[in-house]
Amino acid sequence: MLKQQEMLHEIKNSISKVLVGKEKVAELVLIALLSRGHILLEDVPGTGKTMLAKTIAKLMEGKFRRIQFTPDVLPSDVTGIHFFNPKEQAFEMRPGPVMTNILLADEINRATPRTQSSLLEVMEEGQVTIDGETLQLPKPFIVIATQNPIESQQGTFALPEAQMDRFLMQINVGYPTFSEEQEMMKMYKEQEPIEHLSSIISLKEIEEMQAEVRKVTISDVMENYLLRIVHATRDSEYVDVGVSPRGTIALMHSIQTRAYLKDRDYVIPEDIKFLAPFVLSHRLVLTMESSMRRTKEEIFEEILNSIDVPVESGAVQK
């Protein structure tokens, strides 16, 4: 099995063969995967959201399925259905595309709220119920959803707070720089780079690492720092609904994973400061007045900067 540093390097190197300048995004996706969390990729069309999801899927060993969401997609198209087989004269189960290891939910905000909600049980419980029959999903299981900014798109449905809270991270892919886009043009001039990628992480390796990250130590000082950030979001005058306890647990698992990938068995303040915006910002519900003037990310950054950072000696070093 590759060591965590080697694996991170291999994944970053492989992604750079398809998408230039996305090393930080690659690290965040890997953290989400090993934290057993789901990812929401958001940005304008054409910035590589779907390509990134496909690339990650190809680097993992296991099943991959994609759902292209549109307003006419039904919940049964996602979860599965019982259908009558006239040849057998009996009802049969036809599992939906959620029975996979990696589910790419493309343009999820184009689906109706009813269809979006069909993913709630899948994302939270790791199972799906079809006509009273419960099926366990394969392990590991991760949803990589993409969406375009709601305010610039017609025919979209904003994800409800309950659905947003199920995503471990929201990541904005962003435009490449001039030089990065120039390099990308050269890469795609004669070939499709993704076709030359192969898997570098097995399902067994992923599950082993998912178990290992939970052993990373979080000192009392680091726990206190994390909780002060969470409670500050609930006390902010700009926020109607702050980070939920689910968000607290999500950040805790994420910082354990980042420390593990940095070859440490303890968490430091930098882990929390680096990951908190990606794990917590999308969980905020702003007041109406605040939402008209500022973004969630801007308000969260202000909250984060208002919290004193503990000295690194608070980490338990062995």
VOGU-130706 format. One line per 2 residues: number of its first residue (from 1); their letters; for each residue x, y, z of C-alpha. Coordinates in steps of 0.25 Angstrom, whole numbers, plus 5000, padded with zeros to 4 digits. Layout:
VOGU-130706
NUM	A	X,Y,Z  ... $
This chain:
VOGU-130706
1	ML	5000,5000,5000  5005,5014,4997 $
3	KQ	5009,5023,5008  4999,5034,5010 $
5	QE	5010,5045,5005  5013,5036,4993 $
7	ML	4998,5034,4990  4995,5049,4991 $
9	HE	5007,5052,4982  5002,5041,4972 $
11	IK	4987,5047,4972  4992,5061,4970 $
13	NS	5001,5057,4959  4990,5049,4952 $
15	IS	4980,5061,4953  4990,5071,4948 $
17	KV	4991,5062,4935  4976,5066,4933 $
19	LV	4974,5079,4940  4985,5089,4942 $
21	GK	4987,5096,4955  4977,5089,4964 $
23	EK	4986,5083,4974  4978,5089,4986 $
25	VA	4965,5083,4980  4972,5070,4979 $
27	EL	4976,5070,4993  4962,5074,4998 $
29	VL	4955,5063,4990  4965,5053,4996 $
31	IA	4962,5058,5010  4947,5057,5007 $
33	LL	4949,5043,5002  4957,5038,5014 $
35	SR	4947,5045,5024  4936,5037,5018 $
37	GH	4929,5050,5013  4922,5055,5001 $
39	IL	4927,5067,4992  4919,5078,4985 $
41	LE	4927,5085,4974  4922,5098,4970 $
43	DV	4926,5108,4959  4922,5113,4945 $
45	PG	4920,5104,4934  4933,5099,4927 $
47	TG	4943,5100,4939  4945,5085,4940 $
49	KT	4935,5081,4951  4931,5068,4943 $
51	ML	4945,5065,4938  4950,5066,4952 $
53	AK	4940,5057,4957  4942,5047,4946 $
55	TI	4957,5048,4948  4956,5044,4963 $
57	AK	4947,5033,4960  4957,5027,4950 $
59	LM	4968,5028,4960  4960,5019,4970 $
61	EG	4958,5005,4968  4943,5002,4969 $
63	KF	4929,5004,4962  4926,5018,4956 $
65	RR	4912,5023,4952  4908,5036,4947 $
67	IQ	4894,5043,4948  4892,5055,4939 $
69	FT	4881,5063,4947  4870,5070,4939 $
71	PD	4856,5074,4944  4849,5062,4939 $
73	VL	4858,5052,4946  4850,5044,4957 $
75	PS	4854,5039,4971  4853,5025,4965 $
77	DV	4863,5028,4954  4873,5031,4966 $
79	TG	4870,5020,4976  4863,5009,4968 $
81	IH	4850,5003,4966  4842,4990,4967 $
83	FF	4837,4986,4953  4827,4975,4948 $
85	NP	4835,4965,4939  4824,4960,4930 $
87	KE	4833,4948,4926  4834,4943,4940 $
89	QA	4821,4949,4944  4827,4955,4957 $
91	FE	4832,4968,4962  4847,4969,4962 $
93	MR	4857,4979,4968  4864,4989,4959 $
95	PG	4875,4996,4967  4878,5010,4963 $
97	PV	4891,5017,4960  4893,5019,4975 $
99	MT	4898,5005,4976  4912,5009,4973 $
101	NI	4925,5013,4980  4926,5027,4974 $
103	LL	4913,5034,4969  4915,5046,4961 $
105	AD	4902,5055,4962  4904,5065,4951 $
107	EI	4897,5078,4952  4889,5074,4964 $
109	NR	4882,5087,4965  4875,5085,4952 $
111	AT	4867,5073,4959  4854,5076,4966 $
113	PR	4854,5077,4981  4847,5063,4982 $
115	TQ	4858,5057,4974  4869,5064,4982 $
117	SS	4863,5059,4995  4864,5044,4990 $
119	LL	4879,5046,4992  4877,5049,5007 $
121	EV	4876,5035,5012  4887,5031,5002 $
123	ME	4897,5041,5007  4895,5040,5022 $
125	EG	4891,5026,5024  4899,5018,5013 $
127	QV	4886,5011,5010  4874,5012,5001 $
129	TI	4860,5008,5003  4851,5004,4991 $
131	DG	4837,5000,4994  4840,4997,5008 $
133	ET	4852,4988,5005  4866,4994,5010 $
135	LQ	4878,4991,5002  4892,4995,5008 $
137	LP	4901,5002,4998  4915,4997,4995 $
139	KP	4927,5002,5003  4934,5012,5001 $
141	FI	4923,5021,4996  4924,5035,4992 $
143	VI	4915,5045,4985  4923,5056,4976 $
145	AT	4912,5066,4972  4914,5078,4963 $
147	QN	4905,5090,4962  4906,5103,4955 $
149	PI	4903,5116,4962  4889,5117,4965 $
151	ES	4887,5132,4963  4893,5131,4948 $
153	QQ	4885,5119,4944  4870,5118,4939 $
155	GT	4862,5105,4943  4870,5102,4955 $
157	FA	4866,5098,4969  4874,5103,4981 $
159	LP	4878,5091,4990  4871,5092,5003 $
161	EA	4879,5094,5016  4877,5079,5020 $
163	QM	4883,5075,5007  4895,5085,5008 $
165	DR	4898,5080,5022  4900,5066,5017 $
167	FL	4912,5070,5008  4925,5070,5016 $
169	MQ	4931,5081,5007  4927,5091,4997 $
171	IN	4939,5094,4987  4939,5105,4976 $
173	VG	4948,5100,4965  4951,5113,4959 $
175	YP	4957,5118,4946  4971,5115,4942 $
177	TF	4982,5125,4941  4987,5130,4927 $
179	SE	4999,5121,4928  4991,5109,4933 $
181	EQ	4981,5110,4922  4992,5111,4912 $
183	EM	4998,5098,4917  4984,5092,4917 $
185	MK	4983,5095,4902  4996,5088,4899 $
187	MY	4991,5076,4907  4978,5074,4900 $
189	KE	4983,5078,4886  4985,5064,4881 $
191	QE	4979,5055,4892  4969,5053,4904 $
193	PI	4978,5052,4916  4968,5045,4924 $
195	EH	4968,5033,4915  4982,5030,4919 $
197	LS	4980,5030,4935  4978,5017,4943 $
199	SI	4974,5014,4957  4985,5016,4968 $
201	IS	4976,5013,4980  4969,5000,4983 $
203	LK	4956,5000,4991  4963,4992,5002 $
205	EI	4974,5003,5003  4963,5013,5004 $
207	EE	4956,5006,5015  4969,5004,5023 $
209	MQ	4972,5018,5022  4958,5022,5026 $
211	AE	4960,5014,5039  4975,5020,5041 $
213	VR	4971,5034,5041  4961,5033,5053 $
215	KV	4973,5029,5061  4979,5043,5059 $
217	TI	4980,5051,5073  4972,5064,5075 $
219	SD	4977,5071,5088  4968,5078,5097 $
221	VM	4973,5091,5092  4970,5088,5078 $
223	EN	4956,5083,5081  4954,5096,5089 $
225	YL	4959,5104,5077  4949,5096,5067 $
227	LR	4937,5098,5076  4940,5113,5078 $
229	IV	4939,5115,5063  4926,5107,5062 $
231	HA	4919,5114,5073  4924,5127,5068 $
233	TR	4916,5124,5055  4903,5122,5064 $
235	DS	4906,5135,5071  4909,5144,5059 $
237	EY	4899,5155,5056  4900,5152,5041 $
239	VD	4896,5138,5042  4882,5132,5044 $
241	VG	4886,5118,5046  4900,5114,5050 $
243	VS	4908,5102,5048  4901,5089,5053 $
245	PR	4907,5078,5061  4908,5070,5049 $
247	GT	4917,5081,5044  4925,5080,5056 $
249	IA	4927,5065,5054  4930,5067,5040 $
251	LM	4941,5077,5043  4947,5068,5053 $
253	HS	4948,5056,5044  4954,5065,5033 $
255	IQ	4965,5071,5041  4969,5057,5046 $
257	TR	4970,5053,5031  4979,5065,5027 $
259	AY	4988,5062,5039  4989,5048,5034 $
261	LK	4992,5052,5020  5003,5061,5025 $
263	DR	5009,5049,5032  5005,5054,5046 $
265	DY	4998,5047,5057  4993,5060,5064 $
267	VI	4985,5072,5059  4991,5086,5058 $
269	PE	4984,5099,5057  4987,5100,5042 $
271	DI	4979,5088,5039  4967,5095,5045 $
273	KF	4969,5108,5039  4971,5102,5025 $
275	LA	4959,5093,5025  4949,5101,5033 $
277	PF	4944,5110,5021  4942,5098,5012 $
279	VL	4935,5089,5023  4927,5100,5030 $
281	SH	4924,5112,5021  4913,5105,5012 $
283	RL	4905,5101,5025  4902,5115,5029 $
285	VL	4889,5122,5027  4891,5137,5026 $
287	TM	4881,5147,5030  4873,5153,5019 $
289	ES	4880,5167,5020  4894,5160,5021 $
291	SM	4891,5151,5009  4889,5163,5000 $
293	RR	4902,5170,5003  4912,5159,5006 $
295	TK	4915,5144,5003  4915,5133,5013 $
297	EE	4930,5131,5010  4933,5146,5013 $
299	IF	4925,5145,5026  4931,5132,5031 $
301	EE	4945,5137,5028  4942,5149,5037 $
303	IL	4937,5140,5048  4950,5131,5047 $
305	NS	4959,5143,5047  4952,5148,5060 $
307	ID	4956,5135,5068  4970,5135,5074 $
309	VP	4978,5123,5069  4985,5115,5080 $
311	VE	5000,5112,5080  5004,5100,5073 $
313	SG	5009,5094,5086  4995,5091,5089 $
315	AV	4996,5079,5079  5000,5066,5086 $
317	QK	5013,5062,5079  5019,5048,5081 $
